[in-house]
Each structure stands twice: as structure tokens, then as C-alpha cells.
Amino acid sequence: MPATLADSDRNISPRQPSPERAAWRIALSCMVALAIAMGIGRFAFTPMLPLMLHEHLTDIQHGSWLASLNYAGYFVGALSCMWLRFTPTRIVRFALAATVVLTLAMGLLDSFAAWAVVRALAGVMSAWAMVFSAGWGFRKLGELRMPSLGGVIFAGPGAGIVVTGVLASLNGTLAWPARGGWLLCGVLALVLLGVIWRSFVPDSHDRVKHAGATKPSDGASAQMAAHAVKHGSGESVIPVTVLYGFAGFGYIITATFLPVIARQALPGSSWPDLFFPLLGLMVIPGAIIGARAPLAWDNRLLLAACYVMQGVGVGIGMVLPNAGGFALGSVLVGLPFTAITVYAVRECRRLRGDNANGLIGLVTASYGIGQIAGPLVAAPLVAATGSFTAALLCASGVLVLGAIGFVWDWRRSLERAP
């Protein structure tokens, strides 16, 4: 039988995969997509930066600009998602393919101006891939009645960080040039994209003009939407908007410079290149466990707990500047990395019900501004003091202030409650 005919008959074939198997395929494909977009497209720069510094391809000041340009690209990309009108799966394919090309370009180009453009575009592509692959994946999992696998999707960035961190460590051990490391990451992204390419095939839902209309077959989704519309506390959105930006600022200095910081504190040690992969490894259980927190738990208290955990993780390297301290810090920063996003989205839903998309976009923009500011604040502090201590103290303090802000907002809402 011709392959095309076999494909057309797949829906009625007795070998059609079970809903559970189909859901796992979707969840794992989206996880790999986020590993490419975030773990490679955004955060491969972190383990590659020490190699680039060692080869004098850049310095801390210019490295900070490259990091901030990538985060600025992510900020622009996240905002532009509101106006993109192509089918989600096509956007995901384009963004992931572009991420492969841009990652390879980091190894083929050799000027700061070119790298600046590449990193900014990589940020845009990672935002597109993240937003549309996660949105498409959650919809498909909902249709298959297995939304609990959503945590698997958000384990993707952690998995990507682990792989790129290990590759960068291997690159340094074998004394390969930094450009070789970028090319290796690009080839890995290409292989992973080839594995999941066919998973992102447009279906009938992807061709619907707008998600506002509810189909008769989506009765359960319609009930959920109606339930969400009825809710929405009417409270001010200012606290979550401002305080979520604190998280973006608080973690990003560690997420950008961890290998550099560890190398300064542990010169000659073989440990520094392993701390960033450890951070990524902790993102995986953190995403899965965090997504299962009961909806009855107050999001602000959950966010406060996550902020404190990350604040301790960011600052512990100053108190214990040894392998144990950096390992513990990596664990504490990585575990709540994705959970913070989950709880922030839940808080937006609590405040605005089914009309929360605009607020989600606003808090995402606030987070993006925090990410952009982090490296730009860190670079002059490092230049003035000769170490990252002041920058890390600033980041840790901002996270603690954010936690206090959420607890204060929670207590104030209790006082206003009838």
C-alpha cells in the first residue's frame, strides 16, 4: 500500500496509538522543543561564556551585553506572540529551525556586532517556540484528558541546560575552541529537531481562525472556560506585575554567570563546569512537582517560598564559596525555576479569570525587563569590585524583597476579605 494511503487511513487503523501513548508523545515532543529553544537557544551561552572569555573572544562587559540582548529579544518575541496569526505548529517549526541556524552562526561568525544580532534573534525565536509549543502541547493534552503531563513539557528547559552544560564541559576538557562548542550545540539542536519535526503537524484545530469560538465537541473545555469567567478577584494586578519582575532580575545573574563565578571562587578545580548542568537537572523535578501543587494553595505564598529558595541559592555561594556551597546553590536556584512561572500564571488566572491573557503578557514583560536589567547591573558592579559578590548580594536581596511583597499582598487581601 502506498505510504500516503497508509497515512490517510491511520485514523481508522486498529494500530492507532492509545490516548496515553499519544499524550506522552506530545508531551515529550514539546519538552524537546523547549530543550532546543531554551536550553540551547537561550542558555547555551552560560556554559560557553567561560570558554569565550578564556580565548579572549569577549570580556565580561561585552558578554553582559550579549546576554541582555538575548533577553531583550525574548522580551520582544513574547510581546509579538500576541500579533502572530500563523498556525502554532508552523511557528514552532520555523522558530526551532531558526534556532539551529542561529546557534551554528555563533560558531561561524567572529564579531561582536554579528553576535549581538544573532543573540537578539535567538531570543525572539526562543520566545516564539516556548509560547506556541507549550500552548499547543497543553491544548492537545487537554483534548486527550491528560493535562497532568504538562509538567513534563516544562522540564524541557532543564533538560536542555543539562545537555549544553555537559557539552561545554566536554568541550573545555578536550581543549576544543569555543566556536567548536557552539557548532556542537547547533548540530545537537538539528538532530533533536529532526526527531520531533513530524510531531508538529498542523491539525484541524490549528487552522481555526481564533480560539474564541467553542466547538460542540469541546463541552468540557467550554465548562472550564465558563467557570473561569465567573472568577477573578477584582484585586489590583500591580503587585504580581511588579514582583514577578523581581524574579527575572533575581535569578538571571546566576543563570548567566554561574560557571564564571564558580571558576573565580574555585580556580583550577574541575567542579565549576558541573554546577550549571546540576541547576538544569533540578529544573526537571521542580517543573513536574511544582505543577502538581493543589490549586487551593495560595499562589502568593507559593511564589514567596520559591523566591526565598532562589534567594538563598543565589547568595549561598558568598557564604560557602566551595564546591558544596555552589552545588547547594544550584539545587536551590534550579528547583523553583519553572514552578515560579506556573504559580504566576495561576495568580493571573485568579485575578482575571478567563480574561487573564493580557495580564499574563504584562507580567511576562515585567519578568523580561528584570532579565534584561540583571546582566547590565552585574557588569559595572563586577568592574568596580573585581568580583560578583555585590551583584549576587543585590540579586538575592531583590528576591527576598519580592517574597516579602507577596506575603504582604496576601495578608492585605485577608484583611479586606469579608
Phi, psi and omega in degrees: 000136179300151183298322183296320179292322179297319179296321182291333181268002187298326182294339181249006182285141177295346179269011179303132183297148179295159178303322180297316181293319178296320180294318178296322179296318180294313182299316181291324178295317178292326176299315179295322178300317179289330175297320178290310187291317185262307183297323179260307185300323181256307195262002171296335180299326184297306179286340179279337184300315179302323178293320179293323177293318181298324180271006179059032174283337177203180174229179183300318182298309181288327175297322177296320178296318179298319178296314181294324177296322177295318180290327175294321176298320177297319178299312179295317180298319179297318179293321183291342179299335181290341184248353179288134184238017176274165179294142185305318184293326177291322177296318180298313180300314181297314183296319180291319177297319178295324178298319177301311182297317183290326177293317176297325181296329178297331179270345183258336181262159186219028177232150181298319181299316179294316179298323180299315178295316182298314182293323178295314179295323178298325176295318178299313182296322180294324177294314179300313182296318182295310184297312187278328176289319179294316179298315178296317182296316180294324177296314180296320178294324176295319178297326180271004178060039176225055182294343181296342178282000178302327178298329178296320180302312184282001170281349183303311180303320179297316179299318179295320179296319179301311184294314181292325177296317178294319179297318179295321177296317177297320179300317179291322180297320181275001179059034174282154177293156181302324180299325177297324177296318177297318179296321178297318177296321179295319178295318177300315179299321179296317179297314180296321178297321178298326181292321187257359187307314185286347178289332183263067178258128180301138174242185185298325180294325181295339183266358177294138186299318182209150185279005183288327181279140180254130182278155179302327182285353182256043183302317181296319179295322180296319179296319179297318180296316180298320179297319182293324181297325182292336184260172189130114193286339185078003178287167179294142178267358184298314182303309183293326180295313182288314187289333177292330175296331177298324179294319179299318179289319189293322184268337195289332179294316176295316182294338181267322191242009186308310180298324179293315180299314182295324179292325177294320183281331184233065183297134179082354181279154177270358184283322190309323183287351183263347184289321180292317173301325177296318177302314179297321179299322180289337177297327185296302177295328179298320179293315184290315181288318182299324181291345182263004178299134182304140180295339181287341179287139182291126183298326183293323177289323176296317178295319179299316179298318179295320179297316180297318180300313179292323179299318177294319180297320179292320187270346188293334178296337177283328181277320180237078183281057179224181184300319180297318180295317179291325178295314179296319178298320179297321178296314184289330176282323185285319185304312182271007187306307181273330180301325178301318178295317180301313184288328177294319178296319178299320180294322176299319178294323178295322184281325187234006177058225184284353178261031188273352186302318179297319179293322177300318177297322181293314181290328176296321177296320178298316177300319179297320178297320177299319179296319180296318185290327186307299180297328180290329175283322184295317187302309179293328177295319178295318180296324183281326187254340181084004178209173180268004186302311182296320180295317180292322177298319177298313181296316180296319179296321178297319179295319178295319176299321177297318178297316178299320179298319179292320178296319178298317179296321178296314180295322180295322179292327177294323179293328181277343184293141181291000000 
